[in-house]
Amino acid sequence: MKLALLIGLDVRARWGLAILLLAGWILDLAASEPATVPRVAEMPRHPTPYLMRDWQQVTRDYVDLVFDFERSGEHLPLMTWRDDQHTMVSMPSYVGSEGDIESINYLAALVSGSLVGLDMSAYRGRDWVVMATNFFSSADGIYLDRIGDHSGRSFWYDVLPNVLCYQVASQYPNEIPESHLRLIAERLYGVCVALGARSNPPTLPNFDHTGFDLRRIEPFDNGQRVEPEAAAGIAWIEYIAWTQFHEPRFLLAADWCLRALERKPLAANPLYEVLLPYAASTAARMNVELGRTYDTKRLLNWCFEPRPAPQARPYWGVIAQRWNGIDIHGLVGSATDGGGYAFAMNTFQYAGILAPLARYDPRFAHDLGKWLLNLANAARFFYPDALDAEHQSSYAWASRYDSRSAVGYEGLRRWKRDPTYVARADYRTTVGKVVAGSFLDTHFYNESPPRAEVLEEATAGDTTRLDHIWEFDLPRNRERFLVVAAERVDGGHQNNAFRFSYANRPNGSYLEAFCITNSSRPSYCELPAHLRGKLYVRVESTNHSPGQSGRDQLRVDAMVVSCRSDAGPFAQGDVLVSFVDLVKDYSVPIVLYRPPTAATDLGLYGSSHVGMLGGLVRPTNIPQILQWDLLKTDFFHASPDPAFLYYNPYRTAKTVELEVGRQSSDVYDLVSNSLLERSVSSTVHLSIPPDAARVVVLVPAGNKPRAFPGT
């Protein structure tokens, strides 16, 4: 009945009726007990060491660096023109990398600049916003991550560009064509229908797929993963589209998506990458604005709590750990990969999307405030100036060309994977020969131009064979893995493969590690803990049948003994390191290294999202009490009343200064459901109880919060 009334009215009348219908619900919500996020209970109230970067300035410095075509030096300028007509730019995903521009990089930079007050439609005399439309694919009906690409390979790579497109449109309503926004919502509604959503009989869509091909109108599955959190991003887009275009089917699609997520078993957390927070925020907003009863607590805790399979991406969530004496609590990524691996893009996106939830559901204000304090403190470790040279992979470039430390690393690891244990020598070739390269060419993986050591079989008696030994220094670490990327080049030796084995002595008893056939996919094995000193790695032909005349070759791209070093936290990314596999329940990364001259781990596509933090947070007069602007990243919000989150981590009450402005205002706290100050202006002093939060709303004197009628 409520929904029917709302849909039948114009937008102004709809909001007015929503306020009347929901007044009692808001009162009940404000008076209820605080809702908890158990993961946040593991975090400190005072993270140490504490140092708060000026995230607004970091964002401005980043945009200034990236959009400066006059910068010179290695890998500079970061942005160049793709064409002589200057209709589109090229922008690397990493400093020094090659490849097409990504929309999750470029669009995020536009959003970030806008959130800190930069006009990206006229920045440096160019309209960068209109260029964003180059990512629109008329064949797919949505924005894609790469120009000229097609949809279907990954849900989150297809959905996030459209989330960012809507966010850009909220800042520049006349720059992104309305036809694009409407068509995006229509096509994603069609995805829901194609995945089984129906109104009669009521049926929910099934998002347990890898992606969705919008040209074939069918889901795609790669047999390795599912990305059900796509429902979260689509729910957010569809609800925003409904508030703008008032088409009932868009609201229906948002409801389908949220209920499809809620339907999943508790253990089957749909979190895969970065979209799930959009479900929690959309659920909280629709609960307030439409009187729905979505399970915000369940959706929010899914965002935070890392769990084993059947979680869509096991052990992903919010990190609640202290790494080597440093609080890294609050960052987002894998809680177990190598002991912990946090990512900049995910962290910034989480902050921007979940902070506004405190305004819609003040029960979570305390835990959101505590988490955001930890996040804003620890996020500085993504940046080169927070670590010395031994704790980051691309210090040389950053120290020379980025004096303001504006470009961050893609990720932060709990421990560095040591790259120094590579082959020291070609110890001996008993049968066969080295036809190209040497052991030096096995030190890095996937080099450009390619480098490898190539060995060839020889005739020994009546057989064709290869027998070659390399020498390594062996680290003393307890967990060590031999990793080899090599492939057999077929020279006519039938039924042949190359067997790798290892020993402590060149003539010692060798233990088999693995066999290499035609594949270049890296192979690995764990080395016994008792091995010490030198390691000898042997490769032999496996087929010793007489009469074989063909001579196979073995092309060895890279070899390494991978182990954990004592350096941590360690800022890096996935460019210089190639992750071969994860063993031991996702806890040990097995890696091969690429040459550091190829590129850097400084990730633009993560750093571009920094404005989701820079636009939100400001310091106050009390250290460690931060002001969070709850409207800034609440895109297309309905409320005109400024709202701020404060969390006091101290054991005593603290008084913060709030600049109200010249207009006489009343000051409400949504957490306590109380009027704090009446008819005030200029600077107001607000008391915050110990270990408590306030959601402060400024309202013209004599009025009530217009989006929160129950206060």
C-alpha positions in Angstrom: 0.0 0.0 0.0 2.8 2.4 0.9 4.6 1.6 -2.3 1.5 2.1 -4.4 0.9 5.5 -2.9 4.5 6.6 -3.5 4.7 5.5 -7.1 1.6 7.3 -8.0 2.9 10.8 -7.0 5.3 13.2 -8.4 8.7 13.3 -6.7 8.1 16.2 -4.4 4.8 14.7 -3.2 6.4 11.3 -2.9 9.1 12.6 -0.5 6.5 14.4 1.6 4.3 11.3 1.9 7.4 9.2 2.7 8.2 11.5 5.6 4.7 11.2 7.1 4.6 7.4 6.6 8.0 6.9 8.2 8.0 9.2 11.2 7.1 6.4 13.6 9.7 4.0 12.1 12.5 6.6 12.4 11.5 7.2 16.1 11.7 3.4 16.8 15.0 3.2 15.0 16.7 6.0 16.9 15.5 4.7 20.2 16.7 1.1 19.5 20.0 -0.3 20.8 23.1 0.2 18.8 23.7 -2.4 16.1 27.2 -3.9 16.2 29.7 -5.0 13.6 31.7 -7.7 15.4 34.7 -7.2 13.2 35.1 -3.6 14.5 35.1 -4.8 18.1 38.6 -6.3 17.3 39.9 -2.9 16.3 41.6 -0.5 18.7 40.0 2.8 19.8 43.3 4.5 19.4 45.3 3.0 16.4 49.0 3.3 16.7 51.2 4.7 15.4 48.8 7.5 14.7 49.3 10.0 11.9 46.4 11.5 9.9 47.2 12.5 6.3 45.3 15.5 4.8 43.3 13.3 2.5 41.7 16.2 0.8 45.2 17.5 -0.2 46.3 14.0 -1.2 43.4 13.9 -3.6 44.2 17.3 -5.0 47.9 16.4 -5.4 46.9 13.2 -7.2 44.7 14.9 -9.7 47.3 17.6 -10.2 50.0 15.0 -11.0 47.9 12.8 -13.3 46.3 15.5 -15.4 49.6 17.4 -15.9 50.8 16.9 -19.5 53.9 18.9 -18.8 55.6 16.5 -16.3 58.8 15.0 -17.5 60.9 12.1 -16.4 60.7 8.3 -16.4 57.1 7.2 -17.1 56.0 10.8 -17.3 53.6 12.4 -18.1 51.2 9.9 -16.7 48.5 10.9 -19.1 48.9 11.4 -22.8 46.6 11.9 -25.8 45.3 8.9 -27.7 44.6 10.9 -30.9 45.6 14.1 -32.6 42.2 15.6 -32.1 42.5 15.3 -28.3 39.2 13.5 -27.9 40.5 11.0 -25.5 43.5 10.3 -23.3 45.6 7.3 -22.5 46.1 6.7 -18.7 48.1 3.7 -17.4 46.7 1.5 -14.7 50.2 1.5 -13.1 53.0 4.0 -13.3 55.0 2.7 -16.2 52.6 0.1 -17.5 51.3 -0.1 -21.0 47.7 -0.9 -22.2 44.4 0.8 -22.8 42.9 3.3 -20.4 40.4 1.7 -17.8 37.2 3.4 -16.9 37.5 2.3 -13.2 40.7 4.4 -13.3 39.6 7.4 -15.3 36.1 7.8 -14.1 37.2 7.4 -10.5 39.7 10.2 -10.9 36.9 12.5 -12.1 34.8 11.5 -9.1 37.7 12.1 -6.7 38.5 15.5 -8.1 34.9 16.6 -7.9 34.6 15.4 -4.3 37.4 17.8 -3.2 36.0 20.8 -5.1 37.7 20.6 -8.4 35.6 21.3 -11.5 36.6 18.4 -13.8 34.6 19.8 -16.6 37.0 22.7 -16.9 40.1 21.5 -15.0 43.3 22.9 -16.7 41.0 24.3 -19.4 39.7 20.9 -20.6 36.3 19.2 -20.2 37.5 15.8 -18.9 33.9 14.8 -18.0 32.6 14.7 -21.6 35.5 12.4 -22.5 34.0 9.9 -20.1 31.3 9.1 -22.6 34.0 7.3 -24.7 33.5 4.3 -22.4 29.9 3.9 -23.4 29.3 0.8 -25.6 26.2 1.2 -27.7 26.4 -2.6 -28.5 26.2 -3.4 -24.8 24.1 -0.5 -23.6 26.4 0.2 -20.7 29.8 1.7 -19.9 32.7 -0.8 -20.1 36.1 -0.8 -18.4 37.9 -0.5 -21.7 37.0 1.4 -24.9 35.9 -1.0 -27.6 35.6 -4.0 -25.3 32.5 -6.1 -24.7 30.7 -7.2 -21.6 30.5 -10.7 -20.1 33.9 -11.7 -18.7 33.5 -10.3 -15.2 30.5 -9.0 -13.3 32.4 -6.4 -11.2 34.4 -5.1 -14.1 31.2 -4.5 -16.0 29.1 -3.1 -13.1 31.6 -0.8 -11.4 32.1 1.4 -14.5 28.4 2.2 -14.5 28.3 2.9 -10.8 31.1 5.4 -11.4 29.3 6.8 -14.4 26.3 7.5 -12.2 28.6 9.1 -9.6 30.1 11.4 -12.2 26.6 12.3 -13.4 25.6 13.3 -9.9 28.4 15.9 -10.0 27.8 17.0 -13.6 24.1 16.4 -14.4 24.4 18.1 -17.9 27.5 16.3 -19.0 26.6 12.6 -19.0 23.6 12.1 -21.4 20.4 11.2 -19.6 19.9 8.6 -22.4 23.0 6.8 -21.2 21.9 6.7 -17.6 18.4 5.5 -18.5 19.7 2.8 -20.9 22.2 1.5 -18.3 19.3 1.0 -15.9 17.2 -0.7 -18.6 19.9 -3.1 -19.6 20.7 -4.0 -16.0 17.0 -4.6 -15.4 17.1 -6.9 -18.4 20.0 -8.8 -16.7 17.8 -9.4 -13.7 15.1 -10.8 -15.9 17.5 -12.9 -17.9 18.8 -14.4 -14.6 15.3 -15.5 -13.6 13.6 -12.5 -12.0 9.8 -12.5 -12.3 6.9 -10.6 -10.7 4.3 -13.3 -11.3 5.0 -15.8 -9.9 7.5 -14.0 -7.6 11.0 -15.2 -8.5 14.4 -13.7 -7.7 17.4 -13.6 -10.0 20.4 -15.9 -9.6 23.7 -14.0 -9.7 25.9 -17.0 -9.1 27.8 -16.5 -12.3 31.1 -15.0 -13.4 29.6 -12.4 -15.6 26.8 -11.5 -18.1 27.1 -11.0 -21.8 24.8 -8.2 -22.8 25.1 -8.9 -26.4 24.1 -12.6 -26.2 21.8 -11.9 -23.2 23.2 -14.8 -21.3 25.3 -15.4 -18.2 29.0 -16.4 -18.5 30.7 -18.9 -16.2 34.4 -19.6 -16.3 34.2 -22.6 -14.0 36.6 -20.9 -11.4 34.6 -18.2 -9.6 31.2 -16.6 -9.2 30.7 -12.9 -8.5 27.2 -12.6 -6.9 27.9 -9.2 -5.4 27.0 -7.8 -8.9 23.5 -7.7 -7.4 24.7 -5.1 -5.0 26.0 -2.7 -7.6 22.9 -3.2 -9.8 20.6 -2.6 -6.8 22.3 0.8 -6.2 22.1 1.8 -9.9 18.5 0.7 -10.2 17.4 2.6 -7.1 19.2 5.8 -8.1 17.6 5.4 -11.6 14.2 5.1 -9.9 14.7 8.3 -7.9 15.7 10.1 -11.2 13.3 8.6 -13.8 10.5 7.3 -11.6 10.0 4.1 -13.6 8.5 1.3 -11.4 10.6 -1.4 -13.0 13.8 0.2 -11.8 12.6 0.1 -8.2 11.5 -3.5 -8.8 14.9 -4.5 -10.0 16.6 -2.9 -7.0 14.2 -4.9 -4.7 15.0 -8.1 -6.7 18.7 -7.6 -6.3 18.6 -6.9 -2.5 16.3 -9.8 -1.8 18.4 -12.1 -4.0 21.4 -11.2 -1.7 19.4 -11.7 1.5 18.2 -15.1 0.3 21.8 -16.5 0.2 22.8 -18.7 3.2 24.7 -16.8 5.8 27.9 -18.8 5.1 27.7 -18.0 1.3 28.9 -14.4 1.7 28.5 -12.9 -1.8 31.5 -10.5 -1.4 33.9 -10.8 -4.3 35.7 -7.5 -4.9 34.2 -4.1 -4.1 30.5 -3.9 -4.9 28.8 -5.4 -1.8 28.9 -2.2 0.3 26.5 -0.7 -2.3 23.9 -3.3 -1.2 24.3 -2.3 2.5 24.0 1.4 1.8 21.1 0.9 -0.6 19.2 -1.3 1.8 19.6 1.3 4.6 18.4 4.1 2.3 15.4 2.2 1.0 14.5 1.2 4.6 14.3 4.9 5.5 12.9 6.3 2.3 10.4 3.6 1.4 9.8 1.9 4.7 11.4 -1.4 3.6 12.8 -3.9 6.1 15.9 -5.2 4.4 18.5 -6.8 6.7 21.1 -4.1 6.7 23.0 -5.7 9.5 23.5 -8.9 7.6 24.6 -7.1 4.4 27.0 -4.8 6.4 28.6 -7.6 8.3 29.1 -9.6 5.1 31.2 -6.6 3.9 33.4 -6.8 7.0 33.7 -10.5 8.0 36.2 -12.7 6.1 34.9 -16.3 5.9 36.0 -19.5 4.3 34.3 -21.0 1.3 31.5 -20.9 0.3 32.1 -17.2 0.5 32.4 -16.0 -3.1 36.0 -14.9 -2.4 37.2 -16.8 0.7 38.6 -14.7 3.5 38.1 -11.3 1.9 36.7 -8.5 4.0 38.0 -5.9 6.4 41.4 -6.5 8.0 41.6 -6.4 11.8 45.2 -7.0 12.4 48.4 -5.5 13.8 51.3 -6.1 11.4 54.8 -6.0 12.8 53.8 -3.5 15.5 51.7 -1.3 13.2 47.9 -1.1 13.3 46.5 -1.9 9.9 43.0 -2.3 11.1 40.2 -1.1 8.8 41.8 -1.7 5.4 40.1 -4.0 2.9 41.3 -7.1 1.1 42.4 -10.6 2.0 42.8 -11.4 5.7 44.9 -14.5 5.0 46.7 -14.2 1.7 50.3 -14.2 2.9 49.0 -13.3 6.4 47.1 -10.3 5.0 46.9 -8.3 1.7 45.0 -5.0 1.7 44.1 -3.0 -1.5 43.8 0.8 -2.0 40.8 0.8 -4.3 38.7 -1.5 -2.2 39.6 0.5 1.0 38.7 3.9 -0.5 35.4 2.6 -2.1 34.3 1.0 1.2 34.9 4.3 3.1 32.9 6.4 0.6 30.0 4.1 0.3 29.5 2.9 3.9 30.1 6.1 5.7 26.7 7.6 4.7 24.9 4.5 6.1 25.4 6.1 9.6 22.8 8.8 8.6 20.2 6.3 7.4 20.7 3.8 10.2 22.3 5.6 13.3 22.5 2.3 15.2 25.7 1.6 13.3 27.2 5.1 13.9 29.6 3.9 16.7 31.1 1.0 14.8 31.3 2.9 11.5 33.0 5.8 13.2 35.5 3.5 15.0 36.3 1.6 11.8 36.7 4.8 9.7 39.1 6.2 12.3 41.3 3.1 11.9 40.9 3.1 8.1 41.9 6.7 7.7 44.9 6.3 9.8 46.2 3.0 8.2 45.5 4.0 4.6 48.6 6.2 4.6 50.7 3.0 4.4 49.5 2.6 0.8 51.8 5.6 0.0 55.5 5.7 -0.4 56.2 8.4 2.2 54.8 6.2 5.0 57.5 3.6 4.6 61.3 3.4 4.1 62.9 1.9 1.0 63.1 -1.6 2.4 59.3 -1.8 2.9 58.1 -0.9 -0.6 58.8 -2.2 -4.1 59.0 1.1 -6.1 60.8 3.5 -3.9 63.2 4.8 -6.5 60.6 6.2 -8.8 58.4 7.6 -6.1 61.2 9.3 -4.3 62.4 11.0 -7.5 59.2 11.9 -9.3 56.4 12.0 -6.7 57.6 14.3 -3.9 54.1 14.8 -2.5 53.5 11.0 -2.4 50.3 11.4 -4.4 50.3 8.0 -6.1 49.8 5.0 -3.8 50.7 1.4 -4.2 48.0 -1.1 -5.4 48.3 -3.0 -2.1 49.9 -3.5 1.2 51.2 -6.9 2.3 51.7 -8.1 5.8 55.1 -9.6 4.7 57.3 -9.3 1.7 57.9 -12.3 -0.4 61.7 -12.4 -0.8 62.8 -12.2 -4.4 66.6 -12.8 -3.9 66.7 -16.6 -4.0 67.3 -17.3 -7.7 69.6 -19.6 -9.5 73.3 -18.8 -8.8 74.8 -21.0 -11.5 74.3 -23.6 -14.2 76.1 -26.2 -12.1 76.4 -29.1 -14.6 74.9 -30.4 -17.9 75.5 -34.2 -18.0 73.5 -34.8 -21.2 72.2 -32.2 -23.6 73.2 -28.6 -24.0 72.2 -25.0 -23.3 71.2 -23.5 -26.7 70.2 -20.0 -25.6 70.6 -17.9 -22.5 71.9 -19.0 -19.1 70.8 -19.2 -15.5 70.7 -15.4 -15.5 67.8 -15.5 -17.8 65.7 -17.4 -15.3 65.7 -14.7 -12.6 62.5 -12.9 -13.8 59.2 -14.0 -15.1 57.4 -12.9 -18.3 60.0 -10.3 -19.3 59.5 -8.0 -22.3 61.3 -8.6 -24.6 61.2 -12.3 -23.6 64.3 -13.8 -22.0 64.7 -17.5 -21.1 67.3 -20.2 -20.8 66.7 -22.9 -23.4 68.1 -26.4 -23.0 68.0 -29.1 -25.7 68.2 -32.9 -25.4 71.1 -34.9 -26.9 71.7 -38.5 -27.9 73.3 -40.6 -25.2 73.8 -44.2 -26.3 70.6 -45.3 -27.8 68.4 -42.7 -26.0 67.7 -39.0 -26.4 67.9 -37.3 -23.0 68.5 -34.1 -21.0 70.1 -33.9 -17.6 70.9 -30.5 -16.3 71.5 -29.1 -12.7 71.2 -25.6 -11.3 72.7 -24.3 -8.0 70.7 -22.2 -5.5 71.4 -20.7 -2.2 68.7 -21.9 0.2 67.1 -19.5 2.6 66.8 -20.6 6.2 63.0 -19.8 6.4 60.8 -22.6 7.5 58.3 -22.3 4.6 60.0 -22.3 1.2 58.7 -23.2 -2.2 60.5 -24.1 -5.4 58.7 -22.3 -8.3 59.4 -22.9 -12.0 57.9 -21.4 -15.1 59.0 -23.5 -18.0 57.6 -25.3 -21.1 58.5 -28.2 -23.3 59.1 -27.3 -26.9 58.1 -30.4 -28.9 61.0 -31.6 -31.1 59.6 -35.0 -31.8 60.5 -36.9 -28.7 57.2 -38.7 -28.2 55.6 -39.3 -24.8 58.3 -37.1 -23.2 58.2 -34.7 -20.3 60.8 -33.0 -18.1 61.0 -34.0 -14.5 62.3 -31.5 -11.9 63.8 -32.8 -8.6 66.0 -31.3 -5.9 68.7 -32.3 -3.4 71.1 -30.7 -0.9 74.2 -32.1 -2.8 74.8 -32.2 -6.5 75.3 -36.0 -6.4 72.8 -36.5 -3.6 69.5 -38.3 -3.5 67.1 -36.2 -5.5 63.4 -35.9 -4.5 60.9 -35.4 -7.3 59.2 -32.0 -7.4 57.0 -31.9 -10.5 56.9 -32.6 -14.3 56.8 -30.1 -17.0 54.9 -31.0 -20.2 53.7 -28.6 -22.9 52.4 -26.0 -20.5 54.3 -22.9 -19.4 52.0 -22.6 -16.3 54.3 -22.2 -13.3 54.7 -25.3 -11.1 55.7 -25.4 -7.5 56.4 -27.6 -4.5 57.1 -27.0 -0.9 60.7 -27.8 0.2 61.3 -29.9 3.3 62.1 -27.8 6.4 65.3 -29.7 7.2 67.1 -28.7 4.0 70.0 -26.3 4.6 72.8 -24.6 2.8 72.8 -25.2 -1.0 69.9 -26.4 -3.2 70.5 -28.3 -6.4 67.7 -28.4 -8.9 67.8 -31.1 -11.5 65.8 -31.5 -14.7 65.7 -34.8 -16.7 63.9 -36.2 -19.6 61.3 -38.7 -18.5 61.1 -41.0 -21.6 64.3 -43.1 -21.9 62.9 -45.5 -24.5 65.5 -46.4 -27.1 65.0 -45.4 -30.7 63.8 -41.8 -30.2 65.5 -39.4 -32.6 63.5 -36.2 -31.9 65.1 -33.7 -29.6 62.8 -31.7 -27.3 63.8 -28.4 -25.9 63.0 -27.0 -22.4 62.4 -23.3 -22.3 62.9 -22.0 -18.7 61.4 -18.6 -18.2 61.8 -18.2 -14.5 62.9 -20.1 -11.3 62.9 -19.0 -7.7 62.8 -20.3 -4.2 59.9 -18.3 -2.7 59.8 -17.5 1.0 58.6 -14.9 3.4 61.1 -12.3 4.5 61.0 -10.3 7.7 60.1 -7.1 6.0 56.6 -6.0 6.8 54.3 -4.3 6.2 55.4 -4.2 2.6 53.8 -1.9 -0.1 53.6 -3.5 -3.5 51.1 -4.6 -6.1 50.5 -7.3 -8.7 52.7 -5.9 -11.4 56.2 -6.8 -10.3 54.9 -10.0 -8.7 53.1 -12.7 -10.6 51.1 -14.9 -8.2 51.3 -18.4 -9.3 48.9 -20.0 -6.9 47.8 -20.0 -3.3 48.3 -23.0 -1.1 47.6 -23.8 2.6 44.1 -22.4 2.7 44.9 -19.1 0.9 47.7 -18.3 3.4 50.9 -18.6 1.4 51.4 -16.7 -1.9 53.8 -18.5 -4.3 55.4 -15.9 -6.5 57.7 -15.1 -9.4 59.1 -11.7 -9.9 59.1 -9.5 -13.0 62.0 -7.1 -13.6 61.6 -3.9 -11.7 62.5 -1.8 -14.7 59.3 -3.0 -16.5 56.9 -0.9 -14.5 56.1 -0.1 -10.9 53.5 -1.3 -8.4 52.2 2.3 -7.9 48.6 1.8 -9.0 46.7 4.7 -10.5 43.6 2.5 -10.8 43.5 2.3 -7.0 44.8 5.8 -6.2 42.1 7.3 -8.5 39.5 6.4 -5.9 41.2 8.4 -3.1 38.6 11.1 -3.2 36.1 8.7 -1.7 38.1 9.3 1.5 39.4 12.8 0.7 36.0 14.2 0.2 34.6 12.7 3.4 37.0 13.3 6.3 38.3 16.4 8.0 40.2 16.8 11.3 38.6 18.5 14.3 40.2 20.4 17.2 40.5 17.1 19.1 43.2 14.7 17.7 41.7 11.3 16.6 38.2 12.7 16.6 37.3 13.2 12.9 34.4 14.8 11.1 32.9 12.7 8.4 30.6 14.5 5.8 27.7 12.0 5.4 26.3 13.7 2.3 29.4 14.0 0.2 29.5 10.5 -1.1 25.7 9.8 -0.7 25.2 10.4 -4.4 21.8 11.7 -5.5 20.7 12.0 -1.9 17.4 13.7 -1.1 18.3 15.6 2.1 19.4 19.3 1.9 20.5 19.2 5.6 24.3 18.9 6.3 25.1 15.8 8.3 28.3 14.7 10.0 29.5 11.7 11.9 31.8 12.1 14.9 33.3 9.2 16.9 35.0 9.8 20.3 37.6 7.1 21.0 38.5 8.5 24.4 37.4 7.3 27.9 36.2 10.8 28.8 33.8 13.1 27.0 35.3 15.5 24.5 34.1 18.8 23.1 34.5 19.4 19.4 34.1 22.6 17.5 31.6 22.6 14.6 31.4 25.5 12.1 27.7 26.0 11.6 27.9 29.0 9.3 26.1 32.4 9.3 22.6 30.9 9.0 20.9 30.3 12.3 20.5 26.5 12.7 19.3 23.9 15.0 21.7 21.0 15.7 20.2 17.5 16.0 21.9 14.2 17.0 20.3 11.2 15.3 22.0 8.7 17.5 20.4 10.0 20.7 17.4 11.3 18.9 17.8 14.7 20.6 18.1 18.4 19.9 21.6 19.5 20.9 21.5 23.2 20.1 18.8 25.7 19.1 19.2 28.7 16.8 23.0 28.8 16.7 25.5 30.1 14.2 29.2 30.5 13.7 31.1 28.0 15.9 29.3 25.5 18.1 30.9 23.4 20.8 29.5 19.9 20.9 30.1 17.4 23.7 30.6 13.8 22.6 30.4 11.1 25.3 33.2 8.6 25.8 33.6 5.8 23.2 30.4 7.1 21.5 29.3 8.6 18.2 27.0 11.3 17.1 25.3 11.8 13.8 24.9 15.6 13.8 22.4 17.2 11.4 22.2 21.0 10.8 18.7 22.3 10.1 17.4 25.8 9.5 16.3 27.1 12.9 12.7 26.1 13.8 12.6 23.2 11.3 13.2 19.5 11.7 15.6 17.3 9.7 13.9 17.0 6.4 15.0 13.5 5.6 14.6 12.3 9.1 11.1 13.4 10.3 11.2 11.4 13.5 13.8 13.5 15.3 
